[in-house]
Amino acid sequence: MAVIGTVGWVFIITLALYFMVIFGIGVYGYLKTEDEEDFLVANREIGPAVGAATLSATQMSAGTFVGTLGVHYLTGVSFVYIWIGLWMGWLVSLVFVAPQMRRFGEITVPDFIAVRFGDDGTGGDRMRAFSALLIVVAYTVYISAQYTGAGLIFQSIFGVSTEMGMAIMVAIIIAYTAFGGMRASALSDFVQIIIMTVGAIISIPILLGNIGGVGELEMMLTSLNPALLGWAMTPLEVGTIALAFGFGMLGAPYEIVRIYSMRDEQTVRYAIGTTLIFQILIGAGVAVVGMSMRVLYPQLTTPDLASVIMSIDVLGPILGALVIGAILSAMLSTVDSIMIVSAGAIAHDIYAELLNPDASENRKLWANRISVIFVGIIPFFLALYGELLGGLVQFIVLLQAAIIGATFSMPLLLGLHWDRMNTTGAFAGMILGFISVLVWHFGTDAGVISGVLAQIDPVVPGVIMCLVGMIAGSYLTSKPSREALAPFFDV
């Protein structure tokens, strides 16, 4: 376990400078934020460069730099195919979801749910509350994964307990998100994606140099386990995990709210196209780094430590601090985004829209800030018992992706393009998708679902049951009203 004296003061000072920049951006965001729309969607002023950066940085979290890297350490090259699912999710969004959602131009995903599926007898209020609750539940799981990764990092660097490391992360992220809002989040993402990309790329030649080149890497991986260069995970496992990430990205509220924040549809298209470039660079880097660390440190107690050990023991103080900064950037950029979305679900969709529609802008702004504190603290306690959700960071992230994919991707996609879909169908699909994911996840963990079925990610039964509920519910009940269709279809 590393401590300050082992890591060195150059390492610590570099990290301190990084956090000073992040806090400075948070102060800037606070000074520029005047109302709820500013806080949640940055007054829709995000341009193409920052837009591309914020989509990329938000997606690539501790699940990438701790979790995905750790899974490559554990299973080798086969896990790289999950990126195909992510890219398919982005491409479908580019054509069929993102431009349409920006054109719709509201603030949150429950805003869309409440309008498109407003035939619930309450003008969409029930569907708004239901979708907001699902967002808070799913993203509480996601944030807990980021805290778990942070705890490992702070423990390894400073010698503190994992719990103390998580508490430090909670304090940092709440401080600048609660006050800076979306503007601070997006601008910090711009800094963070640069650090992530540079950190992933510069690690490769250093690690390969220590090993002796690509040929030596292949030979040593083969000697450890030939499956590391083949299919240590089965194609069915990898394929359904790719689907989980693809569906999860297609319906991700934390990405949709960034799309709402951009200037126009052209900015959205540019940002999504550019984010694919960042993903290719970082995805390739993470795969090579994970496998290289398996060769250099084959006996790590947990694969999630691979990136941290590399930064401390292999890269040297400045480059090591840069990579740790990249990992922390990945966590911070994702957690601040999710906190804003979850806080918006509570403060905007439940408080301002349902409980106190006449609230002043200042009251709504502070409701969002207080909600950030709430949604930031609750996952800390869940992270203390991370083994209940899957243990390794990547598998906790996967559970969240499955929940989001099975509950939001199809209602968003078909809600925008199928005018027969109605409120009953949407509700039935979302609830069946949510329940199916939980049943499959915990059934697999308990051994009730076993054999080849256990290799299937919960998103598959979740999306199937969501579609069954949507189609059956829509056709067994009346057509949607003109009011529900008018913002999206020619009626």
Buried (B, 14 or more C-beta within 10 A) or exposed (E): EBEEEEBBEEBBEBBEEBBEBBBBBBEBBBEBBEBBBBBBBBBBBBBBEBBBBBBBBBBBBBBBBBBBBBBBBBBBBBBBBBBBBBBBBBBBBBEBBBBBBBEBEBBBBBBBBBBBBBBBEEEBBBBBBBBBBBBBBBBBBBBBBBBBBBBBBBBBBBBBEBBBBBBBBBEBBBBBBBBBBBBBBBBBBBBBBBBBBBBBBBBBEBBBEBBEEEEEBBBBBEEBBEBBBEBBBEEBBBBBBBBBBBBBBBBBBBBBBBBBBBBBBEBBBBBBBBBBEBBEBBBBBBBBBBBBBBBBBEEBEBBBBBBBBBBBBBBBBEBBBBBBBBBBBBBBBBBBBBBBBBBBBBBBBBBBBBEEEEBEBEBBBBBBBBBBBBBBEBBBEBBBEBEEBBBBBBBBBBBBBBBBBBBBBBBBBBBBEBBEBBBBBBBBBBBBBBBBBBBBBBBBBEEEBEEEBBBBBBBBBBBBBBBBBBBBBBEEBEBBEEEBBEBBBEE
